[in-house]
Amino acid sequence: MKGFRNLRTIGVLLLLVMTIGTAGYHYIEGWPWFDGFYMVVTTLTTIGYQEVHPLSHAGRVFNVFVILSGVSLVLLGVGALSQALLEFELQSFFGRRRMEREIGRLEGHYIICGMGRVGRSVARELARKPAPFVIIDSADAKIEHYNSENWLVMQGDATQEQTLRQVQIERARGLIAATTTDATNLYIVLTARGLNPQLKIIARAGEDAAEKHLLTAGADSVVSPYSFAGQRIAQSLLRPHVVSFLDTATTHLGMDLEIGEIHIAAASGFAGKTLESSRIRQERGVIVLAIKRRDAMRFNPVPDERIEADDCLIAMGEPAQLRRLEQTAASS
């Protein structure tokens, strides 16, 4: 902020005046170094003590310079400090107001409860898509640390109904319970499910025994970071090339490749066509890996497999190609 930059400049100039003043009293009047420093301090603070030693004419002329420059800088410093504090308070106030307005306008968004390692990873993936989301955490330090990311963050207790209502849970698309304790995640799932029965809820589980309780409470799926990490390590040893391919397709490592979901709207031009007649592969360069329907997941569909309305195509291709296909599939 401008106020803090001005304060830093004034501080440097004030230190320079004190150094020159101490040296001037030492060389002009022959005072000891500490006496010269003491004289400068009493002069700049306008305490009004008498001179440490009687001053000569040259010393008095030099003292006028110290008074005018030093006291002026002190007064400017007080003004700059007041300006900096005022700017900081106004910025914090208007920043909070802006964030509250943006949170109030959210719709079809995701709610991340907890800014631990799991929550931050989820936030980065959603920001990369990009997809709208808001984070709830009770720790002030974490919120201040991640404000620079321009993420919507609200301090509060995600187990409380009032907090979830403030982040527009009724209009949310999904919720991630990613705090570090299973008990807290359980309360979050229970509260969220009661407020929005249609909400997609994914919960983090630290212990294996917590999974069934979270599912009973209303979570649609449960993810255990420790179990996933163990499986990933084992697969990296047993099937390293498969893991490398999945990394490429899901995290943009190496090739510009992505696996995405393409929802077929009722008015889509693809609805009612077969995979071959839709020419998704030939004209759009996208490979359909599977078709998800309400009853089942059809892997490696054959060319004469019919695409129905409300199907979800699991497709692989370049991100730009997938975005264009997604737009086409959503329109007539």
N, C-alpha and C positions, 0 to 999 in steps of 0.2 A: 504494500500500500504506500501511497505517496507520503503520508504522514510519517511512517516509520523510516522511509528513505531520507526525508528531511532531518529527522531526529538523528540519524546516524551521521549525516554530514555535519550538523551542528556540534555533535559530540567530538568529532575529529578536530574541528576548528577550535573548540574550547580547550582540548588537550594541548593543541599547538600554542595557544595563548598562555596557558599555564607554564608550559616549558620555556617559552621566550621570557615570560615574566620572572620565573625563578632564576634563569641565567642572567637576565638584565640586572636584578638586584645584586647578584653575586659579583658581576664584573664592574658595574657602575659604582656601587656603594661599597663593595668589598665585604658583603655580608656572608656568613656561612650559608651553605646550600639549604639547610632546613629553615633558617630564618627567612630566606627569600621565598621558599615554598609556602611557609606559614603566612607571609604577607600577601601572597597572591590569593590564598584561600579566603582569608578574612576580607579581602577587597571584593572578590567575586560574589561572596555570600552576603555582602553589605551588612555585616554584623555591627560594624561601627567601632571596633577596638581602635586604640591609638596605634600609631606606627611602631613597629618593632624597634627600630632605631631612627634617630633623626635623619631626615632626607636632605641631600644637597639640592641645588637648583636643577641639575641634570636629572637627579633621581625623581624630583617632583614632576618634571616634564614627562619622564618615562612612566611615572605612576598614573598620570592622566591618560596615557595611551592604554595602560592596563585596565583602568576603570571603564573607559568608553567601550573598548572592544570586548572585554570580558563580561561586563554586566549586560551589554546588549545581547551577547550570545546566550547568556543564562536566561534572559527573558524570552528570546526566540526559542530556546529549548523547551521552556515551560509551555509556550504556545504550540510548538510542534507535538509535544507529548499529549496535550489536550486534544489536538486534532486527530492524532493517531488513535487514541482511545475512543473518540467519538466515531471515527470511520469504522473501527473494529466493531463497535456495538451496533451501528446502523447496518453494516454488512451482515452481521450475524442475524439481526432481526429480519431484514428483508430477505436474506437467504432462507430462513426458516419459513417465512410467509410464502415465498415462491415455491418451495418444496411442498408445502401443505396444499397449495393450489394445484400443483401438478399431480399429487397423489389423489386429490379429489376428483380429477378428470379421468383417472385410469379406468379402463374397461378392457376385458379380455386379456388381463395381465396375469403375471405369476407372482406369488408371495413367497419370499425366502425367509424362513425363521431361523436366525442364527448366522453370525458372520465368522464361523470357524473355518477351517481349511476346506471342508466340504461345501459350505455355503458360498465361500468365495469362488470356488471352482465352478459351481453352478452359475453364479452371477457372471463370470467371465464368458462362459459358453453362451448364455442368453444375450449378453451384450454383443458378442461376435455375430450373432445371427442376422440382425438384431431382433430381440423380442422385448416387449415392455415388462418390467418387473420392479418390485419394491422390496427392500430388505428391512426386517425388524430385528433389532438387537438391543439388549439392555445396557451394554457397555459403552460409556461415553468415549473412551479412548479409541475403540475400533471405529466408531462412527466418524470421529474427527480424522482418523487416518485415511479413510476411504472416501472422504468428501471430494478429494481431488479427482476421483474417477468419474465424477458427474453422475453417480448412481443415486437413485431415490432411496434414501435411508431414513428410517424413523426409529427413534429411541422408545422402547416400551417393552411390556411383557406380552409375548405372543400367546400366552395361555389365557389371557383375559379377553372377553368378548368385545369390550370397548376398543381395545387396541386393534383387533382384527376388523372391526367395523370401520375404523379410521382409515384403513388401507383398502377399503371398498371390497371386502371379501365376497359380498353378494354378487358383484360383477366380475369376479376373478375367474380365470380359466383353470388355474392350478395352484397348489400350495406345496412347498417343500419344507418338511419339519427336519431341520438339520442341526439342531443344537447338540451339545456334547453328551447329554444325559438322556437315557431312554425314558425315564419318568417324565421329564419335561416334554419330550416329543409325544408321549402318550396323551398328556393333557392337551397339547396343541391339536392333535388329531381329533380328539373328542370334541373340543370346542369348535373347531373349524367344520367338522361334519354336521354338527347341529345347526350352524349358521347357514351352510350352503350344501344341501344334500347332493347336488350335481357336480360338486367340485372334484377335480382330479387331485388326489393327495398321495404324495410319495414321502415316505418317512425313512430316516436314517436309524439303524439299529446297531448298537455297540455289542450287545450280547445276543447269542443265538436264541435264547429263551424269550427275548423281547419281541421277536418277529410275529409270533402268533397273537400276542396281546395287541400289537399295533394294527394287525389286520382285523382283529375283532373290534377294535375301537373305530374302524372306518377307513383305514388307509387302503388305497387301491394296490399299492405295491410297497415293498420294504427292501431297502438296499443296505447291506452290511459292508462298509469300506474294508474291514479286515478280511472278510471272506473273499471279497472281490480281488483284493491285493494278492491273497494266497493263490487264487485260481490264475491270476495274470502271471505270476512268477512261474507257476508250473507250466502254463502254456508257452511261455517264452522259452522254456527249456525244451519242451517236447515238440512244439510246432512254431518255431520262430518266424517262419515265412508267413504263416497265417496271421500271427500277431502283427507283423510288419504291415501286411496288407490292410488289416483293420485300422491300424494307426493312420495309414495313408488316407483311408476312406472316411474316417470319422474325426480326425484332428488336423487335416491339411498338412501333414508332414510329407515333404517330398513333392509328389505330384499334386496338381490342383484338382483334387477329386473329392467327392462327397457322396454319402448315402443319405437320401432324404425321403420324406413321406409326401406323396401327392394325393390329395383328396379329390375324388371325382364328384363334382356337384351334380344335382339332378338335371340342370340345364346344360351340362357340359356336352360338347360335341363328341367326346370320347365315349359317353354312356351308350351302351347298346352295340358298340363295335367290338371286334376281336382285336387281339394285340397286333395281328398282322395287318389288318385293315386300318388300324389307327396310325400305323407307320411312325410310331414313337421312336423306335430304334433307328430307322432309316433316315428320317428327316430331322430328328432332334438330337441324335447322338446319345440317347439315354438308354441304359439297359434296365429292364424291369426284372428285379430279382425275385419278387413275390407279390402276391395280391392278398391283402388282408380284408376278409369279410367278417360279418358278425359271427358266423358259425365256425370259421376256420381260417387258417393261414395257408395259402397255396404257394408252395415254393417252386421256383423254376417253372413258371407256367408255360404251357405249350402255345404255339402261335395262334391256334384257333380258340384259345381261352377268351371268353366274352367278358368285357369290362362292364360292370353294372354301376348304376348310380349309388353313391355313398360308399363305394369301394375305396380302399387306400392302397395306392401303388407304392411298394418299397423299391425305389429306383436309385441307380448309381450313375453319376455323370459329373461334369464340371458344374460348379455352383451357378454360373450364369445360365447354363442350359436348364438346370433344375428349376431356377426361378421363373424362367419363361414358360416351362411346362406347367408349373404350378398355377401361373396366371391363366394359361389356356384352359386347364382342367376346371378352373373355377367359373368360367364364363361360357356362354352359349356359342 
